[in-house]
Amino acid sequence: MADKYQTREERRKAIQQQSKSKKAPKKAKGSLFKKVILVVFILGLIGFTTGVGLFAYYVSKAPSLDEESLNIISSTTFLDMEGQEIQRWGAENRIYVEYNEIPQVMIDAIIATEDARFFEHNGIDPIRLGGAVIANFTDGFGSQGASTITQQVVKNFFLSSDKTLERKAQEAWISIQLEQKYSKEQIFEMYANKIYMGGSIYGLGTAAEYYYGKDISELELHEAAQLAGMPQSPNNYEPFKNPEKAMDRRNIVLSLMKEQGMVTEETFNQAKEIPIDETLSKIQR
């Protein structure tokens, strides 16, 4: 009887031992998962710290924001005895325009094309930046920009066009400072007068006269859309030399304006049907 009891007791102990041995791998798996999480957290922390340090280093080398650096020099215009223009002289052909001289249709066209949330952000657009970061990871660094109008102003006045992390960090930092010091209207005015528009043309006021023979205040929708589309690639979208590319680009701008509720479906359809050369200046200055 004792032997029988002993046999049962041995079996019970054997079953318990087997049960413990089965649970052991679960503990090992749980321990491994915790280690992986810890490693990922540490790597993330190191990456974040490195990024902050690198950003601080790049920012420390950024040029200072001062008013003299933001001066825009207009061309010197020579007139005859009757007040007619004879010649315009200067390193850059530019007619300076103030913000209140720029028609709303021109402002809308630029906003729709370059920076839909210009009047809302503080110099950097997180939504646009997020999309650009994803594109740069999938398609390579520099494949898509996230520059706001403010950042473009900073780049044109203070920095080069190099697509490097250092330049982008400095651009972001100075953009935030610029937004704190100047109004949105002042920043837009800087953009409107500094932007390159092909050939020796700088600024929207100069472009309006050169391409349409008009004061900027007289621009029509299709003309404003054409000018707003040019800064992305001024010489490729030059309407005198590349009318087909210019028309395609103009119609893209019109589509963006329609999507953002700046023009109606009817107005959009009417504008996109206008031939690109219908109101172009007959004289290329």
C-alpha positions in Angstrom: 0.0 0.0 0.0 2.9 2.3 0.8 4.5 1.5 -2.5 1.3 2.4 -4.3 1.0 5.7 -2.4 4.7 6.4 -3.2 4.1 5.7 -6.9 1.2 8.2 -7.0 3.2 10.8 -5.1 6.0 10.4 -7.6 3.6 10.8 -10.5 2.1 14.0 -9.0 5.6 15.5 -8.5 6.5 14.5 -12.1 3.4 16.3 -13.4 4.2 19.4 -11.4 7.7 19.4 -12.7 6.5 19.1 -16.3 4.1 22.0 -15.7 6.9 24.2 -14.4 9.2 23.3 -17.3 6.4 24.3 -19.8 5.9 27.8 -18.1 9.6 28.5 -18.2 9.7 29.5 -21.9 6.9 32.0 -21.4 9.0 33.8 -18.8 11.9 33.8 -21.3 9.7 35.3 -24.0 8.3 38.0 -21.7 11.8 38.9 -20.6 13.0 39.1 -24.2 10.1 41.4 -25.1 10.9 43.7 -22.3 14.5 43.9 -23.4 13.6 44.7 -26.9 11.3 47.6 -25.7 14.1 48.9 -23.5 16.6 48.8 -26.3 14.2 50.6 -28.7 13.5 53.3 -26.0 17.2 53.8 -25.3 17.9 54.1 -29.1 15.0 56.6 -29.5 16.3 58.6 -26.6 19.8 58.7 -28.0 18.4 59.7 -31.4 16.3 62.5 -29.9 19.2 63.8 -27.8 21.5 63.7 -30.8 19.0 65.5 -33.0 18.4 68.2 -30.5 22.2 68.7 -30.1 22.8 68.8 -33.8 19.9 71.3 -34.3 21.4 73.5 -31.6 24.8 73.3 -33.3 23.4 74.2 -36.7 21.4 77.1 -35.2 24.5 78.5 -33.4 26.0 79.0 -36.9 22.9 80.6 -38.4 23.2 84.3 -39.6 21.6 86.9 -37.4 18.2 88.4 -38.3 18.6 92.2 -38.9 16.6 94.8 -40.8 19.5 95.7 -43.1 19.7 92.2 -44.5 16.0 92.5 -45.5 16.4 95.6 -47.6 15.2 95.2 -51.2 16.8 97.5 -53.8 14.5 98.5 -56.7 15.9 99.3 -60.1 16.7 102.8 -61.1 14.4 104.1 -63.8 15.4 106.8 -66.3 12.7 108.9 -67.9 12.7 111.2 -70.9 11.4 114.8 -71.0 7.8 113.6 -71.3 8.1 111.3 -68.3 8.3 108.1 -70.4 10.7 105.4 -69.3 13.9 105.2 -71.3 15.9 102.7 -69.4 15.9 100.7 -66.1 19.2 100.1 -64.5 20.2 97.7 -61.7 21.7 94.3 -60.9 18.2 92.9 -60.6 15.2 94.2 -62.6 12.7 95.0 -59.9 9.6 97.2 -59.4 8.8 97.3 -55.7 5.2 96.9 -54.7 3.7 97.3 -51.2 1.3 94.7 -49.8 -1.8 97.0 -50.2 -1.0 97.3 -53.9 -1.1 93.6 -54.5 -4.6 92.5 -55.6 -6.4 89.8 -53.6 -6.5 87.5 -56.7 -2.7 87.6 -56.7 -2.4 87.0 -53.0 -4.9 84.0 -53.2 -3.0 82.5 -56.1 0.3 82.6 -54.2 -1.2 81.3 -51.0 -3.0 78.4 -52.8 0.2 77.4 -54.6 2.9 78.0 -52.0 1.5 77.9 -48.5 -2.2 77.2 -47.9 -1.9 77.8 -44.1 0.4 80.9 -44.3 -1.9 83.1 -42.2 -2.2 80.3 -39.5 1.3 79.0 -38.8 4.2 80.5 -36.9 6.7 80.2 -39.7 6.7 76.4 -40.0 3.8 74.3 -41.1 3.7 71.0 -39.1 1.2 69.4 -41.5 3.3 70.1 -44.5 6.5 69.2 -42.7 5.1 65.8 -41.7 4.2 65.0 -45.3 7.7 66.1 -46.5 9.4 64.0 -43.8 7.6 60.9 -45.0 8.4 61.6 -48.7 12.1 62.2 -47.8 12.2 58.8 -46.1 10.6 57.0 -48.9 12.0 58.8 -51.9 15.3 60.2 -50.5 16.3 63.4 -48.7 15.4 66.5 -50.7 12.7 64.8 -52.7 10.0 67.1 -51.3 10.2 70.4 -49.7 8.2 71.7 -46.8 9.1 75.4 -47.1 6.4 77.9 -46.1 6.4 81.4 -47.6 8.2 82.6 -44.5 10.9 79.9 -45.0 11.3 80.9 -48.7 11.8 84.5 -47.6 14.5 83.4 -45.2 16.2 81.3 -47.8 16.2 84.0 -50.4 17.5 86.7 -48.0 19.9 84.8 -45.7 20.7 81.3 -46.9 21.7 79.3 -50.0 19.5 76.8 -51.9 21.5 73.8 -50.8 19.3 70.9 -49.6 21.2 70.1 -46.4 20.1 69.4 -42.9 22.1 72.4 -41.7 20.5 74.8 -44.1 17.0 73.5 -43.3 17.6 73.7 -39.5 18.8 77.3 -39.9 15.9 78.2 -42.2 13.4 76.9 -39.6 15.0 78.8 -36.7 15.2 82.1 -38.5 11.6 81.7 -39.9 10.3 81.5 -36.3 12.2 84.6 -35.4 11.0 86.4 -38.5 7.3 85.7 -37.7 7.8 87.1 -34.2 9.3 90.3 -35.5 7.2 91.0 -38.6 3.5 90.8 -39.5 2.2 88.3 -42.1 1.5 91.2 -44.5 5.1 92.4 -44.2 6.5 88.9 -44.8 4.3 88.4 -47.8 5.5 91.8 -49.2 9.1 90.6 -48.8 8.3 87.4 -50.7 6.4 89.3 -53.4 9.3 91.6 -54.1 12.2 89.2 -53.7 11.0 86.1 -55.6 12.8 85.3 -58.9 10.5 85.3 -62.0 12.8 84.3 -64.8 15.4 86.0 -66.9 16.4 89.1 -65.0 13.0 89.6 -63.5 12.5 89.8 -59.7 9.3 90.4 -57.9 5.6 90.1 -58.8 5.3 93.8 -59.7 8.1 93.5 -62.3 6.7 90.2 -63.6 3.2 91.8 -64.1 4.7 94.6 -66.2 7.1 92.3 -68.1 4.8 89.5 -69.0 1.5 91.4 -69.3 2.4 95.1 -69.7 0.2 95.9 -66.6 0.4 97.3 -63.2 0.1 94.5 -60.7 -3.2 95.9 -59.5 -4.7 95.3 -62.9 -4.0 91.5 -63.1 -6.8 89.1 -64.1 -7.3 85.7 -62.5 -5.6 83.7 -65.2 -2.7 86.1 -65.2 -2.2 86.0 -61.5 -2.4 82.2 -61.6 0.3 82.1 -64.3 2.6 84.3 -62.2 2.0 82.3 -59.0 3.0 79.1 -60.8 6.3 80.4 -62.0 8.5 80.5 -58.9 8.7 76.7 -58.7 10.7 76.7 -62.0 10.8 80.2 -63.6 12.5 79.4 -66.8 10.5 76.2 -67.5 7.2 78.0 -67.0 8.2 81.1 -68.9 5.1 81.8 -71.1 7.0 83.4 -74.0 9.3 80.5 -74.4 7.3 77.5 -73.1 3.6 78.3 -73.6 2.4 74.7 -73.2 4.2 74.1 -69.9 3.2 77.5 -68.7 -0.5 76.8 -69.5 -0.3 73.4 -67.7 1.2 75.0 -64.7 -1.3 77.9 -64.7 -4.2 75.4 -64.7 -2.7 73.5 -61.8 -2.7 76.8 -59.8 -6.3 77.4 -60.8 -7.2 73.9 -59.6 -5.6 74.6 -56.3 -7.5 77.8 -55.9 -10.7 76.0 -56.7 -10.0 73.3 -54.2 -9.4 75.9 -51.5 -12.6 77.7 -52.3 -11.0 80.8 -53.7 -12.7 80.6 -57.0 -16.0 78.9 -58.1 -16.3 76.0 -60.6 -17.6 78.4 -63.2 -14.8 80.9 -62.8 -12.2 78.1 -62.8 -13.6 76.7 -66.1 -13.6 80.1 -67.7 -10.1 81.0 -66.7 -8.5 77.7 -67.7 -9.9 78.0 -71.3 -8.2 81.4 -71.9 -5.2 80.9 -74.3 -1.9 81.5 -72.5 -0.8 84.2 -75.0 -4.2 86.1 -75.1 -3.1 88.9 -72.8 0.7 88.5 -72.9 2.6 91.6 -73.6 3.5 92.0 -77.2 6.8 93.6 -76.2 9.4 91.7 -74.3 11.3 94.4 -72.4 
